[in-house]
Amino acid sequence: MISALLSLTVLGLVLGLGLGVAARVFKVEGNPLVAEIEQLLPGAQCGQCGFPGCAGAAQALADGNAPVTLCPPGGKALVQVLAAKMGVEADLSGVKESVPMVAEVKEEICIGCTRCFKVCPTDAIMGAAQQIHVVFREACTACGKCEAVCPTESIKLHPIPVTLQSWHWHKPQEVAA
């Protein structure tokens, strides 16, 4: 019994050390620009840019396969920061500022078709077949995929209502001198 425990312990230590050494020797260095760009992105993982998440968008930006205007939740401020980081000019005419949004279900016209929660990338919608669905505000990234597939148009994106937890000071307006 003791020899079995001792042999398994030694085997575990030898294999663990082997994996540790292999991890250091065969470590793949990533592009540091990708990590920096990913830190600048909002981290919502919403997919509004057409990539599976902020990591995919950062990789595409670093490779030069995507424009700096790819992130709708980031707005003009993010476009300017990304353009400065990448050393390119940014066309801000197509970028619009938006307020934080959340999807809401009109319960009186929801038929429970289950199309909305099948396409939700963050599982923010709960419901069952022939039952009214509900959106969890904390998980909703306002990607709009549920709104696009709803056959009764019972899901709409609305600005997040102002509460004590979500209230913030507005940015001061620039004064022309």
Contacts in CASP RR format, 6 or more apart in sequence:
PFRMAT RR
TARGET T0000
AUTHOR 0000-0000-0000
METHOD contacts of the structure
MODEL  1
MISALLSLTVLGLVLGLGLGVAARVFKVEGNPLVAEIEQLLPGAQCGQCG
FPGCAGAAQALADGNAPVTLCPPGGKALVQVLAAKMGVEADLSGVKESVP
MVAEVKEEICIGCTRCFKVCPTDAIMGAAQQIHVVFREACTACGKCEAVC
PTESIKLHPIPVTLQSWHWHKPQEVAA
31 59 0 8 1.000
31 62 0 8 1.000
33 62 0 8 1.000
34 55 0 8 1.000
34 58 0 8 1.000
34 59 0 8 1.000
34 62 0 8 1.000
35 58 0 8 1.000
36 85 0 8 1.000
37 58 0 8 1.000
37 61 0 8 1.000
37 62 0 8 1.000
37 82 0 8 1.000
37 85 0 8 1.000
38 54 0 8 1.000
38 55 0 8 1.000
38 58 0 8 1.000
40 78 0 8 1.000
40 81 0 8 1.000
40 82 0 8 1.000
40 85 0 8 1.000
41 54 0 8 1.000
41 57 0 8 1.000
41 58 0 8 1.000
41 71 0 8 1.000
41 74 0 8 1.000
41 78 0 8 1.000
42 54 0 8 1.000
42 71 0 8 1.000
42 73 0 8 1.000
42 74 0 8 1.000
42 78 0 8 1.000
43 53 0 8 1.000
43 54 0 8 1.000
44 54 0 8 1.000
44 73 0 8 1.000
44 141 0 8 1.000
45 53 0 8 1.000
45 54 0 8 1.000
45 121 0 8 1.000
45 122 0 8 1.000
45 141 0 8 1.000
46 53 0 8 1.000
46 73 0 8 1.000
46 121 0 8 1.000
46 122 0 8 1.000
46 141 0 8 1.000
46 142 0 8 1.000
46 143 0 8 1.000
47 53 0 8 1.000
47 121 0 8 1.000
47 141 0 8 1.000
47 143 0 8 1.000
48 71 0 8 1.000
48 72 0 8 1.000
48 73 0 8 1.000
48 141 0 8 1.000
48 143 0 8 1.000
48 144 0 8 1.000
49 57 0 8 1.000
49 66 0 8 1.000
49 70 0 8 1.000
49 71 0 8 1.000
49 72 0 8 1.000
50 57 0 8 1.000
50 70 0 8 1.000
51 57 0 8 1.000
51 60 0 8 1.000
51 66 0 8 1.000
51 70 0 8 1.000
57 66 0 8 1.000
57 70 0 8 1.000
57 71 0 8 1.000
60 66 0 8 1.000
60 70 0 8 1.000
61 68 0 8 1.000
61 70 0 8 1.000
61 82 0 8 1.000
61 86 0 8 1.000
68 79 0 8 1.000
68 82 0 8 1.000
68 83 0 8 1.000
68 86 0 8 1.000
68 88 0 8 1.000
68 90 0 8 1.000
69 79 0 8 1.000
69 90 0 8 1.000
69 91 0 8 1.000
69 92 0 8 1.000
69 94 0 8 1.000
69 95 0 8 1.000
71 78 0 8 1.000
71 79 0 8 1.000
71 82 0 8 1.000
72 98 0 8 1.000
73 98 0 8 1.000
73 141 0 8 1.000
73 142 0 8 1.000
75 95 0 8 1.000
75 96 0 8 1.000
75 97 0 8 1.000
75 98 0 8 1.000
76 92 0 8 1.000
76 95 0 8 1.000
76 97 0 8 1.000
79 90 0 8 1.000
79 92 0 8 1.000
79 95 0 8 1.000
80 90 0 8 1.000
80 92 0 8 1.000
82 90 0 8 1.000
83 89 0 8 1.000
83 90 0 8 1.000
99 159 0 8 1.000
99 160 0 8 1.000
100 142 0 8 1.000
100 159 0 8 1.000
100 160 0 8 1.000
100 166 0 8 1.000
101 142 0 8 1.000
101 157 0 8 1.000
101 158 0 8 1.000
101 159 0 8 1.000
101 160 0 8 1.000
102 135 0 8 1.000
102 137 0 8 1.000
102 140 0 8 1.000
102 142 0 8 1.000
102 157 0 8 1.000
102 158 0 8 1.000
102 159 0 8 1.000
102 160 0 8 1.000
103 124 0 8 1.000
103 125 0 8 1.000
103 135 0 8 1.000
103 140 0 8 1.000
103 142 0 8 1.000
103 144 0 8 1.000
103 146 0 8 1.000
103 147 0 8 1.000
103 155 0 8 1.000
103 156 0 8 1.000
103 157 0 8 1.000
103 158 0 8 1.000
104 135 0 8 1.000
104 155 0 8 1.000
104 156 0 8 1.000
104 157 0 8 1.000
104 158 0 8 1.000
105 116 0 8 1.000
105 125 0 8 1.000
105 132 0 8 1.000
105 133 0 8 1.000
105 134 0 8 1.000
105 135 0 8 1.000
105 154 0 8 1.000
105 155 0 8 1.000
106 154 0 8 1.000
106 155 0 8 1.000
106 156 0 8 1.000
107 132 0 8 1.000
107 154 0 8 1.000
109 152 0 8 1.000
109 153 0 8 1.000
109 154 0 8 1.000
110 132 0 8 1.000
110 133 0 8 1.000
110 152 0 8 1.000
110 154 0 8 1.000
110 155 0 8 1.000
111 130 0 8 1.000
111 151 0 8 1.000
111 152 0 8 1.000
111 154 0 8 1.000
112 127 0 8 1.000
112 128 0 8 1.000
112 129 0 8 1.000
112 130 0 8 1.000
112 131 0 8 1.000
112 132 0 8 1.000
112 133 0 8 1.000
113 129 0 8 1.000
113 150 0 8 1.000
113 151 0 8 1.000
113 152 0 8 1.000
114 127 0 8 1.000
114 128 0 8 1.000
114 129 0 8 1.000
114 133 0 8 1.000
115 149 0 8 1.000
115 150 0 8 1.000
115 151 0 8 1.000
116 125 0 8 1.000
116 133 0 8 1.000
116 146 0 8 1.000
116 149 0 8 1.000
116 150 0 8 1.000
116 155 0 8 1.000
117 123 0 8 1.000
117 125 0 8 1.000
117 126 0 8 1.000
117 127 0 8 1.000
117 133 0 8 1.000
117 146 0 8 1.000
118 149 0 8 1.000
119 145 0 8 1.000
119 146 0 8 1.000
119 148 0 8 1.000
119 149 0 8 1.000
120 145 0 8 1.000
120 146 0 8 1.000
121 141 0 8 1.000
121 143 0 8 1.000
121 145 0 8 1.000
122 139 0 8 1.000
122 140 0 8 1.000
122 141 0 8 1.000
123 139 0 8 1.000
124 135 0 8 1.000
124 136 0 8 1.000
124 137 0 8 1.000
124 139 0 8 1.000
124 140 0 8 1.000
124 141 0 8 1.000
125 133 0 8 1.000
125 134 0 8 1.000
125 135 0 8 1.000
125 136 0 8 1.000
125 146 0 8 1.000
126 133 0 8 1.000
126 134 0 8 1.000
126 136 0 8 1.000
127 133 0 8 1.000
127 134 0 8 1.000
135 146 0 8 1.000
135 155 0 8 1.000
137 160 0 8 1.000
142 157 0 8 1.000
144 157 0 8 1.000
146 155 0 8 1.000
147 155 0 8 1.000
147 156 0 8 1.000
147 157 0 8 1.000
160 166 0 8 1.000
END
